[in-house]
Every structure is written in structure tokens, then in C-alpha cells.
Amino acid sequence: MRIEAELKAVVRDPAGVRAALRERAPETANVYRDVYYDTPDRRYSRSGREIRVRVVDEGAVSLLTFKEPSVDPASGSKPEYETGVEDPVAMEAVLRGLGLEEVIRYEKKCRNYRISESGLSLLATLVTVPELDGTFLEVEAVVEPDAVPGVLRVIGQVMAEVGIDRGDLTTELYTEAVRRARSTRLGEHGRT
């Protein structure tokens, strides 16, 4: 089993953090379109599992991802299984055919940096989601379960070095934040 050891934070100084990341690694810009699936009774979501189809840059890459419940509640790190998908439309048909339904769809604008630190290959991603206020930083590595605590320490150090305060860490999922933002927006439109 491989774990996606990850820390996520709200970024208070996006320009400063971006400059610090660009000093460490080249920047690649990507747009992710994520669609999450679940059973009609939300069995997977309720148990902390996630099923996602991600299309990167209008189909340059498409991925099917399954995440199991968190193994580290403080960071939200989860076992993750991911594979390429040749045809995301066909994959969506397969998932629907298996009784799953789309529960949320949103877009992430990402600036990715591949960083080597303490013998680890880390992916740092500055994220904006058009429906959400602010910028976020995710730093992750895929590792064996026993390596998670040490890797999270290294990730925390990298985040501090690029200007992230420990108090800005969050485990809130984008799916939850987008759902809340849409609900708030609908509530505001209902009052006009």
C-alpha cells in the first residue's frame, strides 16, 4: 500500500510563496478538471473514500483515482491508487454503469513544482479554485506507510522554508469547500 503523504495550507502571500518555489524548481502550469463519484447513498464519502476522474489540460492526461480513508487525521494523508485513463468519457460511463453517480465537479488551476528534498521527490502545487477565495499550497509525496511521519516532517520544513506558517495548515477537502461555496451562493441568490 502506498500513501499520499500530504500537507495543505492556505497561502497568505501567494507571490512570495510562488517566488520561493520557483527558486527551488521549474514551474509547470496545469488546469485540472475533477469529477467525483459516489453511490446514491454516499457510502464512499461517508467512509472517507474518494473516487475521482481527473482530466488535465483538456485531455492531455486523464486519471482515475481511488483514495481510502485517512491514515493520519492531522494531515489527512490517505492511501491512493491512480491509473491513466485513455478515454475519460468511457470511464465515466463505466462508473455510472457500476451504479455510481457524479457528486461534484470543479476546476483547479495549478502551478506545479517537482522538488528534491532529503532524498525525497516532492510535488508542490499552488492551487486556485475559481469558486473559492484564496490560494492553497499542497506538498506531497507517495511513500510506504511507515515513512509517513518522517515525510510529513520534511514536507512541513519545506512549507516553512517557502513562507507557510504552521497555523495556516488545513485538512479541508476542496470538495467540501466548493460544495459550501455553492450552497452559500445559492442561498444568497434565493434571498434576492
Buried (B, 14 or more C-beta within 10 A) or exposed (E): EBBBBBBBBBBBEBEEBBEBBEEBBEEEEBEBBBBBBBBEEEEBBEEEBBBBBBBBEEEEEBBBBBBBEBBBEEBBBBBBEBEEBEEBEEBBEEBEEEEBEEBBEBBBBBBBBEBEBEEBEBBBBBBBBEBBEEBBBBBBBBBEBEBBEEBBEBBBEBBEEBBBEEEBBEBEBBBEBBBEBEEEEEEEEEEE
